[in-house]
Amino acid sequence: MALVFYLFSPSYSYDGRREGTRYLTGVTHKPPIMVDPASTMYAFPTTSAGRDDCIWIFPQHISEYYDSHYNCTTIRFNNKQKIKISVSFSTFNNQMARVSMLHMKFSQKMRSMETEYPYSNLLFPPTPLAAENRAPYNIGEVEESDDDLLDFSQIEKDPRNKKDK
């Protein structure tokens, strides 16, 4: 349950999120961070988070990225803007893979918690539970009658609904 505290605490901190990432993935240097577990919003740093030149990237806003040579990567965002950052393509690709791994590990952990504690998980509500504890409805039990039928198929053909011209 320590993971839940790190990732869901309303007074979460960067250190708590970083520790949650380390717990799930083992990543200790430049770890990706889950910003919001409910919307699965993630971010990762381009350098050590303590440096002044650190840029935080939100992968869900990236439409494409490619190598720009000389240890640079160009990123095109969903809004069509492009930026060039001084991070090698392989390092950037590695950071994207780490975000993907964090997302996968977090989802797996939440699913296992859902199985163990089916009523305590608000992100993934239990799907196999039904609202009613009875057999499926038997359509044959219902008597068919046109007395209470609301028929809208003839509305346009009814002359009473036409406007006088």
Secondary structure, DSSP 4 states (H G I P E B T S, - for coil): -HHHHHHH-TT--HHHHHHHHHHHH---SS--EEEETTTTEEEEESS-TTSTT--EE-GGGEEEEEE-STT-EEEEETTS-EEEESS-HHHHHHHHHHHHHHHHHHHHHHHHHHHHSTTT-SSS--SS--SS-SPPP-GGGSPP-STT----TTTTT-GGGSPP-
